[in-house]
Amino acid sequence: MRLDREKATVQRMIELYCKSHHHTKGELCLGCQDLSDYAMNRLDHCKFGESKPTCSKCPVHCYKPLMRSKIKEVMRYSGLRMIYTHPIAAIRHLIDGRTKNR
């Protein structure tokens, strides 16, 4: 459940970023699709499983440096805008970030 929410949130952030920066409609550009595929793969193989913290709070940085810089750029842009486009997902993400996982 927690990982599913994390995947959905990351996907929404990438979609929001791609739509704004690459002027796509309905589909991601190839670069953003690659980033999305990479992020989903990383989440699928996360060693923390359902007790995974949000990426910003995670003690393990599992992204390659280039992908890490791309996802940080996406999250920086989309994070604040999520409250307007996907308010429930944004609030859940904030709560997940503040909740201490066991």
DSSP file (Angstrom, degrees, kcal/mol; ACC not computed):
  #  RESIDUE AA STRUCTURE BP1 BP2  ACC     N-H-->O    O-->H-N    N-H-->O    O-->H-N    TCO  KAPPA ALPHA  PHI   PSI    X-CA   Y-CA   Z-CA
    1    1 A M     >        0   0    0      0, 0.0     4,-2.1     0, 0.0     5,-0.2   0.000 360.0 360.0 360.0 -50.3    0.0    0.0    0.0
    2    2 A R  H  >  +     0   0    0      1,-0.2     4,-2.2     2,-0.2     5,-0.1   0.918 360.0  47.4 -62.8 -44.4    2.7    2.5    1.0
    3    3 A L  H  > S+     0   0    0      1,-0.2     4,-2.7     2,-0.2    -1,-0.2   0.867 109.1  54.5 -66.1 -35.5    4.8    1.6   -2.1
    4    4 A D  H  > S+     0   0    0      2,-0.2     4,-2.4     1,-0.2    -1,-0.2   0.906 109.6  47.4 -63.3 -41.1    1.8    1.9   -4.3
    5    5 A R  H  X S+     0   0    0     -4,-2.1     4,-2.5     2,-0.2    -2,-0.2   0.908 111.5  50.9 -64.9 -41.6    1.2    5.4   -3.0
    6    6 A E  H  X S+     0   0    0     -4,-2.2     4,-2.5     2,-0.2     5,-0.2   0.919 110.9  48.5 -62.7 -43.8    4.8    6.3   -3.5
    7    7 A K  H  X S+     0   0    0     -4,-2.7     4,-2.6     1,-0.2    -2,-0.2   0.927 112.4  48.2 -61.5 -46.0    4.7    5.0   -7.1
    8    8 A A  H  X S+     0   0    0     -4,-2.4     4,-2.4     1,-0.2    -2,-0.2   0.897 112.2  49.5 -63.0 -40.3    1.6    7.0   -7.9
    9    9 A T  H  X S+     0   0    0     -4,-2.5     4,-2.4     2,-0.2    -2,-0.2   0.935 112.1  46.6 -65.5 -46.7    3.0   10.1   -6.3
   10   10 A V  H  X S+     0   0    0     -4,-2.5     4,-2.4     1,-0.2    -2,-0.2   0.911 112.2  51.6 -61.5 -42.4    6.2    9.9   -8.3
   11   11 A Q  H  X S+     0   0    0     -4,-2.6     4,-2.5    -5,-0.2    -1,-0.2   0.920 110.3  48.4 -61.9 -43.8    4.3    9.2  -11.5
   12   12 A R  H  X S+     0   0    0     -4,-2.4     4,-2.5     1,-0.2    -1,-0.2   0.897 110.5  51.8 -63.1 -40.1    2.1   12.2  -10.9
   13   13 A M  H  X S+     0   0    0     -4,-2.4     4,-2.4     2,-0.2    -2,-0.2   0.921 111.1  46.6 -62.9 -43.8    5.1   14.4  -10.3
   14   14 A I  H  X S+     0   0    0     -4,-2.4     4,-2.9     2,-0.2     5,-0.2   0.911 112.4  50.6 -65.5 -42.0    6.8   13.3  -13.5
   15   15 A E  H  X S+     0   0    0     -4,-2.5     4,-2.5     2,-0.2     5,-0.2   0.920 111.2  48.3 -61.1 -44.3    3.6   13.8  -15.5
   16   16 A L  H  X S+     0   0    0     -4,-2.5     4,-1.8     2,-0.2    -2,-0.2   0.918 114.4  46.0 -62.2 -44.9    3.2   17.3  -14.1
   17   17 A Y  H  X S+     0   0    0     -4,-2.4     4,-3.1    -5,-0.2     5,-0.4   0.936 113.9  47.8 -62.8 -48.3    6.8   18.2  -14.8
   18   18 A C  H  X S+     0   0    0     -4,-2.9     4,-2.6     1,-0.2     6,-0.8   0.907 110.3  51.6 -62.7 -43.8    6.7   16.7  -18.3
   19   19 A K  H  X S+     0   0    0     -4,-2.5     4,-0.6    -5,-0.2    -1,-0.2   0.905 117.4  39.2 -60.7 -41.8    3.5   18.5  -19.2
   20   20 A S  H  < S+     0   0    0     -4,-1.8    -2,-0.2    -5,-0.2    -1,-0.2   0.903 126.2  32.4 -76.7 -42.8    4.9   21.8  -18.1
   21   21 A H  H  < S+     0   0    0     -4,-3.1    -3,-0.2    -5,-0.2    -2,-0.2   0.796 131.8  28.5 -88.3 -30.0    8.4   21.6  -19.4
   22   22 A H  H  < S-     0   0    0     -4,-2.6    -3,-0.2    -5,-0.4    -2,-0.1   0.349  97.2-127.3-116.0   4.2    8.0   19.4  -22.5
   23   23 A H     <  +     0   0    0     -4,-0.6    -4,-0.2    -5,-0.4     2,-0.2   0.853  49.7 161.8  53.7  43.5    4.4   20.4  -23.4
   24   24 A T        -     0   0    0     -6,-0.8     2,-0.4    -9,-0.1    -1,-0.2  -0.562  29.1-151.0 -90.3 157.8    3.2   16.9  -23.7
   25   25 A K  S    S-     0   0    0     -2,-0.2     2,-0.1     2,-0.1     3,-0.1  -0.938  72.4 -21.8-132.9 110.3   -0.5   15.9  -23.5
   26   26 A G  S    S+     0   0    0     -2,-0.4     2,-0.3   -11,-0.1    -2,-0.0   0.019 124.2  62.5  86.4 -30.1   -1.5   12.5  -22.1
   27   27 A E  S    S-     0   0    0     -2,-0.1     2,-0.2   -12,-0.0    -2,-0.1  -0.917  80.3-116.4-128.3 155.2    1.9   10.8  -22.7
   28   28 A L        -     0   0    0     -2,-0.3   -13,-0.1     1,-0.1    -3,-0.1  -0.574  32.2-111.5 -84.1 150.9    5.3   11.4  -21.3
   29   29 A C     >  -     0   0    0     -2,-0.2     4,-2.5     1,-0.1     5,-0.2  -0.276  40.2 -98.1 -68.8 170.1    8.2   12.4  -23.6
   30   30 A L  H  > S+     0   0    0      1,-0.2     4,-2.3     2,-0.2     5,-0.2   0.893 122.8  50.1 -61.9 -41.4   10.9    9.7  -24.0
   31   31 A G  H  > S+     0   0    0      1,-0.2     4,-2.0     2,-0.2    -1,-0.2   0.918 114.1  43.9 -64.1 -43.8   13.2   11.2  -21.4
   32   32 A C  H  > S+     0   0    0      2,-0.2     4,-2.6     1,-0.2    -1,-0.2   0.847 111.5  54.2 -71.2 -33.0   10.5   11.5  -18.7
   33   33 A Q  H  X S+     0   0    0     -4,-2.5     4,-2.8     2,-0.2    -2,-0.2   0.904 108.1  50.2 -65.3 -40.2    9.3    8.0  -19.6
   34   34 A D  H  X S+     0   0    0     -4,-2.3     4,-2.4     2,-0.2    -2,-0.2   0.915 111.5  48.4 -61.4 -43.1   12.8    6.7  -19.0
   35   35 A L  H  X S+     0   0    0     -4,-2.0     4,-2.7     2,-0.2    -2,-0.2   0.910 112.2  49.1 -63.7 -42.7   12.9    8.5  -15.7
   36   36 A S  H  X S+     0   0    0     -4,-2.6     4,-2.7     2,-0.2     5,-0.2   0.933 111.7  48.2 -62.4 -47.2    9.5    7.1  -14.7
   37   37 A D  H  X S+     0   0    0     -4,-2.8     4,-2.1     1,-0.2    -2,-0.2   0.906 113.2  48.7 -59.6 -42.2   10.5    3.5  -15.7
   38   38 A Y  H  X S+     0   0    0     -4,-2.4     4,-2.4     2,-0.2    -2,-0.2   0.925 111.8  48.4 -64.3 -45.6   13.7    3.9  -13.7
   39   39 A A  H  X S+     0   0    0     -4,-2.7     4,-2.4     1,-0.2    -2,-0.2   0.908 111.6  49.3 -63.1 -42.5   11.9    5.2  -10.6
   40   40 A M  H  X S+     0   0    0     -4,-2.7     4,-2.5     1,-0.2    -1,-0.2   0.893 111.1  50.4 -64.7 -38.6    9.3    2.4  -10.7
   41   41 A N  H  X S+     0   0    0     -4,-2.1     4,-1.5    -5,-0.2    -2,-0.2   0.910 110.0  49.8 -64.6 -42.2   12.1   -0.2  -11.0
   42   42 A R  H  < S+     0   0    0     -4,-2.4    -2,-0.2     1,-0.2    -1,-0.2   0.906 112.4  47.6 -63.0 -41.9   13.9    1.3   -8.0
   43   43 A L  H >< S+     0   0    0     -4,-2.4     3,-1.2     1,-0.2    -2,-0.2   0.893 108.4  54.8 -67.0 -39.0   10.7    1.3   -6.0
   44   44 A D  H 3< S+     0   0    0     -4,-2.5    -1,-0.2     1,-0.2    -2,-0.2   0.827 115.8  39.3 -61.2 -31.0   10.0   -2.3   -7.0
   45   45 A H  T 3< S+     0   0    0     -4,-1.5    -1,-0.2    -5,-0.1    -2,-0.2   0.182  81.7 139.4-106.6  16.2   13.4   -3.3   -5.7
   46   46 A C    X   -     0   0    0     -3,-1.2     3,-0.9     1,-0.2     6,-0.1  -0.421  48.2-146.2 -65.0 129.7   13.6   -1.1   -2.6
   47   47 A K  T 3  S+     0   0    0      1,-0.2    -1,-0.2    -2,-0.2    -4,-0.0   0.677  95.8  60.5 -72.5 -16.0   15.1   -3.1    0.2
   48   48 A F  T >  S-     0   0    0      1,-0.2     3,-1.7     5,-0.1    -1,-0.2   0.651  82.7-176.4 -85.6 -15.9   12.9   -1.3    2.8
   49   49 A G  G X   -     0   0    0     -3,-0.9     3,-1.6     1,-0.3    -1,-0.2  -0.260  66.1  -6.1  57.9-136.2    9.6   -2.6    1.2
   50   50 A E  G 3  S+     0   0    0      1,-0.3    -1,-0.3   -48,-0.1   -48,-0.1   0.657 133.3  61.4 -68.4 -16.0    6.5   -1.2    2.7
   51   51 A S  G <  S+     0   0    0     -3,-1.7    -1,-0.3    50,-0.1    -2,-0.2   0.231  76.1 137.5 -94.0  15.9    8.4    0.5    5.5
   52   52 A K    <   -     0   0    0     -3,-1.6     3,-0.1    -6,-0.1     2,-0.1  -0.375  47.9-138.5 -62.6 131.4   10.2    2.7    2.9
   53   53 A P        -     0   0    0      0, 0.0    44,-0.1     0, 0.0     5,-0.1  -0.355  39.0 -77.7 -77.9 171.0   10.6    6.3    3.9
   54   54 A T    >>  -     0   0    0     42,-0.3     3,-1.5     1,-0.1     4,-0.7  -0.337  50.6-104.8 -63.3 156.4   10.0    9.1    1.4
   55   55 A C  G >4 S+     0   0    0      1,-0.3     3,-1.0     2,-0.2    -1,-0.1   0.858 120.2  56.3 -55.5 -39.5   13.0    9.5   -0.9
   56   56 A S  G 34 S+     0   0    0      1,-0.2    -1,-0.3     3,-0.0    -2,-0.0   0.763 113.7  40.7 -66.5 -22.7   14.2   12.7    0.8
   57   57 A K  G <4 S+     0   0    0     -3,-1.5    -1,-0.2     3,-0.0    -2,-0.2   0.409  88.4 117.8-101.5  -0.8   14.3   10.8    4.1
   58   58 A C    <<  -     0   0    0     -3,-1.0    -6,-0.0    -4,-0.7    -3,-0.0  -0.485  55.7-151.2 -75.0 133.9   15.8    7.6    2.8
   59   59 A P  S    S+     0   0    0      0, 0.0     2,-0.5     0, 0.0    -1,-0.1   0.674  82.7  65.6 -75.8 -16.3   19.3    6.6    4.2
   60   60 A V        -     0   0    0     -5,-0.0     2,-1.0     2,-0.0    -2,-0.1  -0.929  69.2-155.6-111.4 124.1   20.1    4.7    1.0
   61   61 A H        +     0   0    0     -2,-0.5     7,-0.1     1,-0.1    -6,-0.0  -0.812  20.7 170.3 -98.3  97.7   20.5    6.7   -2.3
   62   62 A C        +     0   0    0     -2,-1.0     2,-0.2     2,-0.1    -1,-0.1   0.478  43.0  97.9 -91.7  -3.2   19.7    4.0   -4.8
   63   63 A Y  S    S-     0   0    0      1,-0.1    -2,-0.0     2,-0.1   -24,-0.0  -0.602  80.3-111.5 -85.2 146.0   19.5    6.2   -7.9
   64   64 A K     >  -     0   0    0     -2,-0.2     4,-2.9     1,-0.1     5,-0.2  -0.421  39.9-104.8 -64.2 151.9   22.5    6.6  -10.3
   65   65 A P  H  > S+     0   0    0      0, 0.0     4,-2.2     0, 0.0     5,-0.2   0.866 119.3  48.0 -52.5 -43.0   23.8   10.2  -10.0
   66   66 A L  H  > S+     0   0    0      2,-0.2     4,-1.9     1,-0.2     5,-0.1   0.935 115.5  44.0 -65.1 -45.6   22.3   11.4  -13.4
   67   67 A M  H  > S+     0   0    0      1,-0.2     4,-2.8     2,-0.2     5,-0.2   0.858 111.0  56.0 -67.6 -34.4   18.8   10.0  -12.6
   68   68 A R  H  X S+     0   0    0     -4,-2.9     4,-2.1     1,-0.2    -1,-0.2   0.921 107.7  47.3 -63.6 -43.3   19.1   11.3   -9.0
   69   69 A S  H  X S+     0   0    0     -4,-2.2     4,-1.9    -5,-0.2    -1,-0.2   0.882 112.9  50.4 -66.4 -36.0   19.6   14.8  -10.3
   70   70 A K  H  X S+     0   0    0     -4,-1.9     4,-2.3     2,-0.2    -2,-0.2   0.935 111.7  46.0 -66.0 -46.0   16.7   14.5  -12.8
   71   71 A I  H  X S+     0   0    0     -4,-2.8     4,-2.8     1,-0.2     5,-0.2   0.859 110.6  54.1 -68.6 -33.3   14.3   13.2  -10.1
   72   72 A K  H  X S+     0   0    0     -4,-2.1     4,-2.6    -5,-0.2    -1,-0.2   0.915 108.9  48.9 -63.6 -41.8   15.4   15.9   -7.7
   73   73 A E  H  X S+     0   0    0     -4,-1.9     4,-2.1     2,-0.2    -2,-0.2   0.918 113.0  47.6 -62.3 -44.0   14.6   18.5  -10.4
   74   74 A V  H  X S+     0   0    0     -4,-2.3     4,-3.1     1,-0.2     5,-0.3   0.932 114.0  46.3 -62.2 -47.0   11.2   17.0  -11.0
   75   75 A M  H  X S+     0   0    0     -4,-2.8     4,-2.4     1,-0.2     5,-0.2   0.876 110.2  53.4 -67.2 -37.4   10.4   16.8   -7.3
   76   76 A R  H  X S+     0   0    0     -4,-2.6     4,-0.6    -5,-0.2    -1,-0.2   0.925 116.8  38.8 -61.5 -44.0   11.5   20.4   -6.7
   77   77 A Y  H  X S+     0   0    0     -4,-2.1     4,-0.7    -5,-0.2    -2,-0.2   0.944 124.5  36.6 -70.7 -48.4    9.3   21.6   -9.5
   78   78 A S  H  X S+     0   0    0     -4,-3.1     4,-2.0    -5,-0.2    -3,-0.2   0.751  97.0  79.7 -82.1 -26.2    6.3   19.4   -8.9
   79   79 A G  H  < S+     0   0    0     -4,-2.4     4,-0.5    -5,-0.3     3,-0.3   0.908 101.1  35.8 -51.2 -54.4    6.2   19.2   -5.1
   80   80 A L  H >< S+     0   0    0     -4,-0.6     3,-0.8     1,-0.2     4,-0.3   0.842 116.5  54.5 -70.5 -33.3    4.6   22.5   -4.4
   81   81 A R  H >X S+     0   0    0     -4,-0.7     4,-1.7     1,-0.2     3,-1.4   0.726  90.9  75.2 -74.7 -20.9    2.3   22.3   -7.5
   82   82 A M  H 3X S+     0   0    0     -4,-2.0     4,-2.9    -3,-0.3     8,-0.3   0.822  83.5  66.8 -60.1 -30.9    0.9   18.9   -6.4
   83   83 A I  H <4 S+     0   0    0     -3,-0.8    -1,-0.3    -4,-0.5    -2,-0.2   0.796 108.9  38.2 -62.9 -26.5   -1.1   20.6   -3.7
   84   84 A Y  H <4 S+     0   0    0     -3,-1.4    -1,-0.2    -4,-0.3    -2,-0.2   0.799 126.2  33.9 -91.8 -33.6   -3.2   22.3   -6.5
   85   85 A T  H  < S+     0   0    0     -4,-1.7    -2,-0.2     1,-0.2    -3,-0.2   0.827 138.4  12.4 -93.3 -34.6   -3.3   19.4   -9.0
   86   86 A H  S  X S+     0   0    0     -4,-2.9     4,-2.4    -5,-0.2     5,-0.2  -0.551  70.5 168.3-140.8  69.2   -3.5   16.4   -6.7
   87   87 A P  H  > S+     0   0    0      0, 0.0     4,-2.4     0, 0.0     5,-0.2   0.854  75.9  49.4 -60.0 -39.9   -4.2   17.7   -3.2
   88   88 A I  H  > S+     0   0    0      1,-0.2     4,-2.5     2,-0.2     5,-0.2   0.934 113.1  46.7 -66.4 -44.7   -5.0   14.4   -1.5
   89   89 A A  H  > S+     0   0    0      1,-0.2     4,-2.2     2,-0.2    -1,-0.2   0.892 112.5  51.3 -63.1 -38.9   -1.8   12.7   -2.9
   90   90 A A  H  X S+     0   0    0     -4,-2.4     4,-2.2    -8,-0.3    -2,-0.2   0.920 111.1  46.8 -64.8 -44.2    0.3   15.7   -1.8
   91   91 A I  H  X S+     0   0    0     -4,-2.4     4,-2.4     2,-0.2    -2,-0.2   0.914 112.3  50.1 -65.2 -42.7   -1.1   15.7    1.7
   92   92 A R  H  X S+     0   0    0     -4,-2.5     4,-2.9     1,-0.2    -1,-0.2   0.896 109.9  51.5 -61.4 -39.3   -0.5   11.9    2.0
   93   93 A H  H  X S+     0   0    0     -4,-2.2     4,-2.1     2,-0.2    -2,-0.2   0.904 109.6  49.4 -65.4 -40.9    3.0   12.4    0.8
   94   94 A L  H  X S+     0   0    0     -4,-2.2     4,-1.3     2,-0.2    -2,-0.2   0.918 112.6  47.7 -62.5 -43.2    3.6   15.1    3.4
   95   95 A I  H  X S+     0   0    0     -4,-2.4     4,-1.7     1,-0.2     3,-0.5   0.926 110.6  51.3 -64.0 -45.0    2.2   12.8    6.1
   96   96 A D  H  < S+     0   0    0     -4,-2.9   -42,-0.3     1,-0.2    -1,-0.2   0.871 108.7  52.9 -59.5 -36.7    4.3    9.9    4.9
   97   97 A G  H  < S+     0   0    0     -4,-2.1    -1,-0.2     1,-0.2    -2,-0.2   0.780 113.9  41.7 -70.1 -26.7    7.4   12.1    5.0
   98   98 A R  H  < S+     0   0    0     -4,-1.3     2,-0.4    -3,-0.5    -1,-0.2   0.640  94.5  94.5 -94.7 -17.0    6.7   13.1    8.6
   99   99 A T  S  < S-     0   0    0     -4,-1.7     2,-0.7    -5,-0.1    -4,-0.0  -0.611  76.3-130.4 -78.6 130.4    5.7    9.7    9.8
  100  100 A K        -     0   0    0     -2,-0.4     2,-0.2   -47,-0.1    -2,-0.1  -0.721  23.6-143.0 -82.2 118.8    8.6    7.7   11.4
  101  101 A N              0   0    0     -2,-0.7   -50,-0.1     1,-0.1   -49,-0.0  -0.541 360.0 360.0 -82.1 147.5    8.7    4.3    9.8
  102  102 A R              0   0    0     -2,-0.2    -1,-0.1     0, 0.0   -51,-0.1   0.430 360.0 360.0 -90.5 360.0    9.5    1.3   11.9
